[in-house]
Every structure is written in C-alpha cells, then in structure tokens.
C-alpha cells in the first residue's frame, strides 16, 4: 500500500462491552443499528463492523440477532457499505460463530490472529479493572478460516501484536489463507502492542507484500494512530466500539461524527476516502451486481 491508495474508512458500530450508561449513542436494536449505518455511510464510511446485541443491549451470538441487525442495515443503506461481522468471543464455540456466518453471509468477517492477556488497567487504583486470557489457538483460527473459505467470506486478520502478523505466514503456506490479505493492527489493549506510531510502522512492515492493512485504535489514543496510519499509507477504523470521544474530548453523539472526523483527517493529509466499489476492489471482493 502507498499514500496514493484511497483510504478504506471502517466503522465499528457498537462492540459488546460498553453500554449506554457509558455512551448514550450506542445502538441496541436493529432499527438503531440501521440509523447509525445511515449516518456512517453519509459521512463516507464504506465498511461496517458488527457485533450483535439483543434489543436490551446485552451481547448476542445468536443467528437471529445477527440476521435482524444485518437485514435492518441493508434495508436502510442497500449495498452502500461492506458488511463485516465479528467472530471474536470468549467461551463461545466455533460452531456457534460459524452458524451466523453461514446464515448471514457477510462480505467480510473479522478473525483474531492469536491468544493474549486481555485487560484494562487503572493507574489510579494501581490494579487491573478486569483481566482475562483471550484464547485464539491455531486450531480455532483454521476452523474459522476453513468456514470462511467455503462461504466466500474475506477474513479481516485482527492482529494485537507483531507476532500475530507473523502468524499469517504459516497459514498461507498451509493453503488455508490466500493472499492478498486484509490485515488490521489493533492497538491500545493492555496485553497487546503499545499504541505508538513506531509500533504501527513495525507491524505494517511485517504485513505480507501486496496486502491491504489498516489500524484499529482503542480509546482516545485512536486519533494519534489514525494520523499515523494515514501518513504511512494505511486505512483506518473508528467507531463507538473502540472510542467514544472526538479529538477535542467531546463525546460523540453518533458513529457518524467519528467517521466524519476520520474523513476530514484523511483529506487533510492529502489522501481521499475510498468509494465502496474501490474498497471492494482493494479487498478482492466481488463487484456489486447492478439492481
């Protein structure tokens, strides 16, 4: 990738950890997801990353919830954005995650590329707010890749450290993964790579040649990482899953506000946002069929 390439603007619409007590704009119902999707595409977002929730806001890995949310979004925006479903989970069997991929058939599905300690630390308390082991062993990665290959779904490789990027090579050699790849550097999680521009450059340098890459910055450090990715030639993800705040510290009133800021930053450094057709071509997805 280079600075001449257009920027794929992705939005992670909700996540599963935070709730409205923390940020009132987080969508819960399919109708609310659809309204946020409209705001995202109106501001230039071309890929929407989805974790499912039940209408009461609790996380869901059920087929019916992923189906209802995806159908509501498509009814609102048509094919104006690439649909990207999460497969990240703790304690949810691979078979359950494959079931909603098989039913919904998204364009893209996110795939966590390695195990790690996953935590949030409070310097005020000098203790962890929470901590767990986020297990993503190779056998589960391969099972999910096999299903994605069968279903024609493009994997997005979420890499929380440079070693996760390195784990792509054996999978390519095994033939379960075919370049060009779509790689995202996830930065800002305690237990993963520290969120600095130098570390992002190191991760980008290890992405297989010819692949598309972008950054996923967690918390308000997101904007520094967006700036770094834009100047290194990568793409960017924003959204209420990752960060609630605009660069000035104001809490975003919608996902659209976060996408609008990312679009502005893209244009300010002399690059341009990709259209949805350009994004599909960059990721090696099939062309849209005219209605």
N, C-alpha and C positions, 0 to 999 in steps of 0.2 A: 504494500500500500504506500501511497505517497500523498503529498499535500495537494496534488492535482485531483485526487479522487474525491467525489462527493461524500458527505458525512451521513451515515445512517443514524437518524435520531430515534432512539428506542425509549419507550416509557414503561416502567414497571408500575402498574396501575394501583396495586393495593398491598401486596405482601400478605402475610398471615399473622405477624407478631403484634404490630401496633393496632390500636383501636381508636374510636372517636374521642375517647377521653384525652388522648394524646394529640390527635389531629382530626378536627370535625369533618374534613373533606374526604376522608377515606370512604370509598364506596362499599356497601354491603350487598345490596340487592342487584339482580340482573339489570333492572332499569337504571340504577345508579351507575353501574359499570358502563352501560351504554352511553349515558350522558357524559361521563368522563372521557370515553373513547371519542365522542364528537369533539370535545374540547382539545383533545390530543391531536387529532388529525387537522383540525382547523388551524393549529399553531405549527404544523409542519412535521409532526411525528409520523413515522411510517412503519413502526413495529410496536406492538403492544404485548407486553409480557404479563401473563395472567396466573395468579394464584386464586383458587376458588374459595369462596366463603358461602356460608348459609345466610339467609336473609337477616338473622340475628347478629351477624358479624363473626361468628366462630369459624375457624378454618374447616375446610372440607376437602376430601379427596374422593368424593363420590362422583360417579359418572353424571348423574342428573344435574348436579350443581355446575360442573364444567360445561355441560351441554347448554344449560339455561343461560349462563353468562355469555358463552360464545355466540349463541343464536341471537341474543339481545344486541350484542355489539354489531354483528353482521347486519341485523335488521336496521340499525341506525346508520352505519357507515359503509355498508356493502363491502367491496374489496379495496377500500381506500387505505388499509393498513395490513401488514403481515401479522398473523396471529401466532403468538409464541406462548406455549404452555409450560409451566414449571413442572419438573419431575422431582424436585428437591423435597426430601421429607426425612423425618426421624421416626423409625418404628413402623413405617408403612410398607407393606410388602411390595416387591417389584411388580407382581401380578396386578395389584390394585392400580398402580400407576400406569401400567401398560393398558389397562382396561379403558381408562378415559382417553388415552391417546388413540386407541383403536376406534372408539366411538366418535370422537370429535374430529380427528384427522387434521391437526393444525399444520400450518406451513413449517413451523419450527418448534422444537422443544428443547428447553434448557437441560443440560446434563452436567452435574457436578463431577469434577475430574479427580477427586482424591479425598481421603479422610483427613480430619484435622480436629484439634481442640477448637471449640467454638464458644466464645464467651463475650460478656460485656463487663468492663472493669470500671469501678468508681474510684477516682483518685481521692475524692473527699472521704469516702469510707475506708480507703486502702484495702479494698476487698472486691471480689467479683460479685456483680449483681446477679449473674447467672453463669453457669458453665456446663458444657456437655461435650460429649465426643460425637462429632458429625461423621458417621461412618459411611464411606462410599468406596467399598472394596472393588477390585477389578472385576470380580465375577458379576456384581450388580451392574457395573458400567457396561460390560459386554452384553449382558442380557437386555439392557435398555437400548443399546446401540443396535442389537440384532432386531429388536422390535421396530425401531425407527427405520432401519433399512427396509424391512418388509413393508412398512406402511408408507414409505416415500416421504418421511419427515426429516428435515435437515436438523442435525444436532447443533446446539449452541454450547460450546465447551466452556463452562464456568470454572475458571482457574483461580484459586485463592492464594496460590504461591507459585513461584517459578518451577518448583518440582512438578506441579500439576500440568504445566505446559509441557514439561519433559515427558510426561506420561502419554502424550499423544503419539509419539514415535512408535512404540511397540504395537499400538493398536492399528496404526497404518500398516506396519509390517505384517501383522496378522491378517490383514484384509478386511477387518470389521469396520474400518474407517477409511473413507476415500477422500483425498484432497480434491479441490481446495476446501479448507476448513473455515469454520466461523468460531472465533475464539474471543472470550471476554475475560479480561483481567478484573477480578473482584478484589477491591482494596478497601481497608478500613475496618475489617473484622479482627478483633483480638484473637490471636492464634493463627492468623494468616499474614500475608506480606504487609508491612507498614505502608501507609498511603503517601508515598512521595513520588515526585516526577522521576527521580533517578531509578527507583524500583520499577515504575511503569515502563521506562525505557528498556530496562533489563528484561522484563517479561516480553515486551514487544520484539526484542531482538531474538528471542527463543521461539517465537511463533513460526511454524513451517512456512517457507517461502511460497508466495502466491496466495496465502490465506487472507481472509478478512479478519480484522481484530478491532476491538473497542474496549472501553473502560466502564466499569460499574463502581462508582464511588459511594461508599456508605457514610452517612452523616454529613455534617456541613463541610467536611474536607472535600466533598464531592466536587465543588466548583473549581478548586485548585487542580483536581485530577481531570476534570473536563477540559480546562485550559491546556494542561499538559498533553492530553490525547490529541486535541485539535492541532497543536503545533508539532506533534510527532507523526501526524498523518493518519490517526485512527478515528474511529467512530465513538459515539457516546450514548450512555443511558442515564436518564434521570427518572424521577417519579416518586410517588409517596411511599412506595415500599422501602426506598433507600434513604430518603432525606425529606424532611418537611419544610425546609427553610430556603428562601431566596438568599442571594449573596449578602444582602444588607441585614439579614437576621429576621426579616418579616416572615411569618408563617404563611406558606402558600395556601390560597383559597381553592385551588384545584390543581390537578395534574397539568392542565393546560398552561398555567402560569410557569411551571418548571420547564416545560417544553419550550415555551416562548423565550425564556432566558437562555436556554441552550442554543436555540436557533440564532438569537442575537449574537451570542458569543462566537458561533460558527461563522457568521457573516463578518463580525468584527475582525477576525484574524485572516480574512480574505478567502475563506472557503465557502462552500454552499451546501445546503441540505440536499440529500438525495431525494428524488421522487420515489414513489412506491415502485414504479417499474425499474428504475435504476437500482434500487435496493434489492429487488428480486434477482436482477441480473448479477449483482455483486455477490450474492449468496448462492448463486447457482440454482435458484428456484425456477419452476416452470413459468412461462409467460402467462399473464392473465388472459382468460378467454373472454372475448367481447360478448356482451349480452345481446 
